[in-house]
C-alpha cells in the first residue's frame, strides 16, 4: 500500500508539472528587396518540446496584405508545426515590416510574434500618393497635381483616368511614359450641392503587369465657420 501511494503521488506530481513548451526556429525573416507588386513567402517552423498538448489560437495579422496559414492548431508532445506567411507588396514602397501573432497555452509563450521585413522597390509609383486639401473655406479652389513616375526598364502605357465621384476631375499630359520619365495629372474638385465633405478616387490603369492599377484618394472638408 505504501509503494502504491508513493507511485500515485509521483504520477500526480508529474502531471501537475507537465506543460506544453513551444520552441521556434526563428521569429524574424528578412526577405531583402523585392519589386512592388511581387509576393514573398516564408515558412516559420516550430515544435512542442513539452509534456502536454500545445494548443494554438488567436491568429492575427497586422495588415490585410499578409496572409497566414497554420498547418495545425494542436501539437502533440514532440510534434512539428509550420506557419506560412505571404506578403503582398502592392501599394507598398520602401522599408516594411509586417507582424503576425498567435496565442498558445504554453505558460512561458502565451503570445508569439513573427515578422517579415525588407524593402519594396517601386518601379511605377505616385508622387504624392494622395491629395487631401484638409478643412477649407467655402469657395476655396481645390486643385492639385500628381506625378506617375516610371522607374522600370520599359515604356508604360496609361489609360484615360477614371474617377469615382462626379465632383472630381483629372487631366493627363501624356499617356505613354518612357523609362525614367513621368506623367503629370492635374486634379480639380468641388463640393457637391449642400455637401460638406468631398471624397473619392482617381483610378489609374496601365499595361504594367506588376502593378496594373493605382488609386489616388482625394478628399476635403468644408469648414463649419
N, C-alpha and C positions, 0 to 999 in steps of 0.2 A: 504493500500500500504506500509506503514511504517513497519508494522508487517511482511509483505511478504519479504521485503528487509532484515530485521533482521534475519529471518529464513534462507533466501538464503545465507547470509554472514556466518551464523552459520554452515550450511552444507558444504560450500566451505572451511571454516577454518578447520572443522573436517576432510574433505577429504584430505586437504593438509598435515595434521599431521598424517594421518593413514599410518602405515608401518607394514611390517611383523616383527615378533620377534621370533627368534629361541631360544628354551630352550632345553638343552641337559641334560639327567640324569647323564651321566658320559662321560669323554673323554678318559680315560685310563683304560685298563684292564690287570691285571697280571694273566697269566694262570698258574703260578707256575712252575712245572717241568714236561716235557713230554719226552718220549723216541724218539730218532731220527727216522724219518720215519712216525711218527704219525701226524695226523692233529688235530688242535684245533680250535674251532669256538666260537665266542661270538657275541651277538646281542646288538648293541647300540640303545637306544630309544630316541626320541626327539619329540617335538610338536611345533606348531605355536601358540604363545601367543599374536600375533599381530592382527591388524585390516584388513590387506591385505593378499592376497595370497603369500605364501612363495615358491619361485622357487629355485630349487637345480640343479646344473650342475657342469661341470668340475671335475668329479670324477677321482681321480688319486691315484695310489698305488706306494709306494716307492720301491716295489720289485714285480717281477712276481710270487713270492712264496705266495703272499697274495691276495686272491680273495675277491672282494667286491660286495655285492648285495644290492641295494636300493629297498625298497618296493614302493616308489613313488618319483617323481621329482617335484611334485606340491602339496602343502599342503594348504588347505583352513584354515581360522582362526579357531583355536580350534582343528585342525586335528592332528593326530598322525602319525609318520613315524618310520621306522627302517632301520638300516644299519647293515648287517650281514657280518662279516669278518671271513675268514677261512685261517689259516696259515699252509702251508705245510712245515714240518720241515726237509724234505730230503735235505741233503747237508749242514745242519747247526749243529753247536756244540757250547755249552757254552751259555752265555748270549746273547739274541737277543731282538731287538725292531724294530717293523715294523709299518710304518705310512701310513694312508690313509686320504686324504683330499678331501673336496668338497667345491664348491663356492655357495653362496646364495645371494639373493637380500635384505637381512637384512643389513641395513647400519652399524650396530654395530658388525655384524659377517659375513663379506663378504667372509672370508676363515676360515674353521673349520677343525681341525686336530684331528683324532682319532688314538690311538696307542694300539697295542698288545705287551706285553713284558713278558719275562720269561726266563727259562733255558731249553736248549735241552741237554739231556743226550745221548751221543753216545755210543752204545754198540758194533758196528763194525765200525772202522774208520781207516783212513790212517795217516801215520806219516812219512814224511811230506805229505801234501795234493797235492803237485805239484813238478815237477822238472823243474827248469829254470836255465840253465847254463849262461844266460845273453849273453854278447858280448864276443866272444872268438877268439883267434888267429887261423890261419889255422894249421891243424894237431894236435890241442889240443884234448886229449882223452875225450870223452863225456861218462862218467859213473856215476852211482849213485845207491842209494838203497832206497827202500820204505818198510815200515812195514805195514802189515794189522793186526790190534790189535783187539782181540775178548774179550770184557768185558761183554758179555752176559752170561747166565747160561746154554748154550747148545753148543755142538760142531757144528762148521760151516764148510761146505764143499765148497771149491772154485773150479771153473772150470779153465782149462788152459787159460792163458792170451790171449787176443785179442788186436791187435794194429791197428790203423787207418792209419799208414804210414809204408811203407816197409823200411824206414830208421831207424826205432825204433825197438828194440828187448827187451824182458823181460823174465827172468827165475825165477822160483819159487823154494823154498826149500821144502815146504810141501803144500799139498792141503787140509788138514784137520786141523782145528785149534780148540783145546780144550778150554774150558772156562779159561780165564786168560792167554792164550798163544798168540803167534803171528807168522805170516808167513813173510818171507823176500823175496823181489823181487829185483833181480839185473837188472838194466836198463842200456842199452847202446844205442848209436845212432851215426849217421854220416850224414853229409850234402850230399844231392843228387848232382849229377853232375851239375856243373855250378849254384848251388843254394847257396844263402847267408842267407837263413832263414830255420829253421827247426821247424816244429810244428806238433803235433798230440796228440793222447790219448792212454793210456793203459786202456783197459776196463776190469773190474774185476766183473765177475758174480758169484753168490753164491746161496745157498739154504736158506739164511737168509731172512725171509719173510718181516721184517720191512724195509730192505734196500737191495734188491736183486742185485743191480748193483752200483758199484763205478767207477768213472772215474778219471784218473790221467793225467792232462795236462803236456805235455813235450815240451820244447821249447828252442831255442838257436838262436843266430845271429852271423854271421861271420863278424869279424872286417874288415873294409874297408881299413885299413892301409896296 
